[in-house]
Amino acid sequence: MDKKITKVGIFVPCCIDQFAPRCAFKTISLLEGLGIECYYPDELTCCGKELYNQGDKNAAKALGEKLIELYDDCQYVVSLSSGCVVYIQKHFGKLFHNTTFHNSYRQMIDKCFDLSDFLVNVLHYAPDASFQHSVAIMDHCTTQRDYRCLAHPDRAGLHDEPRSLLGNIRQTRLVEMAQNDVCCGLGGLFANDFTPIADSLTRRKVEAAQVAGADIITSTEPSCLMHLQSYIDKADIGIKCLNIIDILVPDEK
């Protein structure tokens, strides 16, 4: 660790809270096993990203203020959604610059990390796990374009960190998908408004994983994994989407 860590806030995105809460429990278990005090506020709600994307900036601002206040005394805030971290990094300034939350939002930006970024660049964590699968890491569009990583401020994006983590897990074979910089088809409400185009993008993404020889797809963005898994289930394809924490802390057989 770079310095003594006193308190880490766990920021659980909406889709994890509603559909995969075990991922949040696994994250807390992993961090507490490393001797870190974790804090999860009962009052946590959405960060406001989807409201902001739909143009309701007043409602997004209200949720952003609540988020900032909830984690005010945390040394770090660790999220299971890199997309939510990017939203905070990129858009909180548009909501809070030169407001009463000016200093607080800047502090929030500096202490908010995606889980893989935090494990690799803050904790220098070396996984002790075995996972006998071929795994393809799907790079989330917004994350690979806009994520600001303090460990490499000269370039945008979060690419090496999840690969570094999973590359150290025993019996795991990492494979790379072709055209990994292409959207999976979710795009927030895009999949609802332009379903035929979204389905085409999703099919191409899953086929790329098949060609690469993957039986598991993972990502730093859980909403994309949910979107892909929905398509995979309907098409009855023998691939499974898993959150990175599910690979770092596999379910007991």
KAURQUI-V672697 format. One line per field, one symbol per residue. psi: psi as a letter, one per 30 degrees, with the letter a starting at -180 (. if undefined). burial: 1 if it has 16 or more other ideal C-beta (glycine too) atoms within 10 Angstrom, else 0. A space follows every 50 residues. Layout:
psi->???
burial->???
This chain:
psi->kelkkekkkjjjleeeeefhffeeeeeeeeeefggkkkkjkfgkakfgee eeffgifeeeeeeeeeeeeegegkelkkkgjfeeeeeeeefeefefkhaf geeeeeeeefgkkleeeeeefefhkjkilkjilkkkjjkkeeefefkjkf fiffklljeeeeeeeffgkkgkjklkkkhfgkkffdhcfefefheeeeee eeeeeeeeeeefgkfkkllfjfeeeeeeeeeeeefhkhkkkkleffeeil kk.
burial->00001001111111110001001101110110000101001001011111 11000000011011111101100111111111111111101100110000 10011011101111111111111010101010101111111111011110 00000111111111110010011100100100111110001000000100 11011101100101111111111111111011000010111111111111 000
